[in-house]
Amino acid sequence: MMLFWALMVCINFAILGCFAAQVNEKAHDIGNYIHDIGVFDISKNEDVVQIHMFLSKLNGPPIAFTLWNILPITKEFILTVVGVFITYYALVAQTI
């Protein structure tokens, strides 16, 4: 029974973590396209200012789901957590 609950927790973490990481990635992908816009192609100064303001918001704090408003869930975070678990279980397996 305990194995079932542990497996369910791992599956839930994997699913939620993947979706949260995709939100972060998609939110920041638009910045690459905006950087490619030529400033000389835009006729109004007002539009250039709005583009720069949007880019500054994208380059600020990460747009992502967070854990208690402290830690954003990104692909790097998920890889770190998986690495910690693998290392922990490898050390536990060596002591048995």
C-alpha positions in Angstrom: 0.0 0.0 0.0 2.8 2.4 0.8 4.5 1.7 -2.5 1.2 2.6 -4.3 1.1 6.0 -2.5 4.7 6.7 -3.2 4.2 5.9 -6.9 1.2 8.2 -7.1 3.1 11.1 -5.5 5.9 10.7 -8.0 3.5 10.5 -10.9 1.6 13.6 -9.7 4.9 15.5 -9.2 6.1 14.5 -12.7 2.8 15.6 -14.4 2.5 18.9 -12.6 6.2 19.6 -12.9 6.1 19.1 -16.7 3.1 21.3 -17.2 4.5 24.0 -15.0 7.9 23.9 -16.8 6.1 24.2 -20.1 4.2 27.3 -18.9 7.6 28.9 -18.0 9.1 28.0 -21.3 6.2 29.2 -23.5 5.9 32.5 -21.5 9.6 33.3 -22.2 9.7 32.0 -25.8 7.9 35.1 -27.2 10.9 37.2 -26.2 13.1 35.6 -28.9 10.6 36.6 -31.6 10.3 40.2 -30.2 14.1 40.6 -30.2 14.0 39.8 -34.0 11.7 42.8 -34.7 13.6 45.6 -36.4 13.2 48.9 -34.7 13.5 50.7 -38.0 10.5 48.9 -39.4 8.2 50.5 -36.8 6.8 53.9 -37.7 5.6 55.1 -34.3 7.8 55.8 -31.3 4.9 54.8 -29.1 5.0 51.2 -30.5 8.8 51.0 -29.9 8.3 52.1 -26.2 5.6 49.4 -25.7 7.9 46.7 -27.2 10.7 47.8 -24.9 8.4 47.7 -21.9 7.1 44.3 -22.7 10.7 43.0 -23.1 11.7 44.4 -19.8 8.8 42.6 -18.1 9.9 39.3 -19.8 13.5 39.8 -18.7 12.5 40.5 -15.1 11.4 37.9 -12.7 10.5 34.6 -14.2 6.9 34.0 -15.4 6.2 30.6 -13.9 4.2 28.7 -11.3 6.0 28.9 -7.9 6.2 27.0 -4.7 5.0 29.3 -2.0 6.0 32.3 -4.1 9.6 31.4 -3.4 10.8 29.0 -6.1 9.7 29.0 -9.7 9.1 25.6 -11.3 11.3 25.4 -14.3 13.0 22.6 -16.2 16.2 23.2 -14.3 14.3 22.9 -11.0 12.8 19.5 -12.0 16.2 18.2 -13.1 17.6 19.2 -9.8 14.9 17.5 -7.8 15.3 14.3 -9.8 19.1 14.4 -9.4 18.7 14.8 -5.6 16.4 11.8 -5.4 18.6 9.6 -7.6 21.7 10.6 -5.5 19.8 9.9 -2.2 18.6 6.5 -3.3 22.1 5.6 -4.7 23.6 6.4 -1.3 20.9 4.5 0.6 21.4 1.5 -1.7 25.2 1.5 -0.9 24.6 1.4 2.8 22.3 -1.6 2.7 
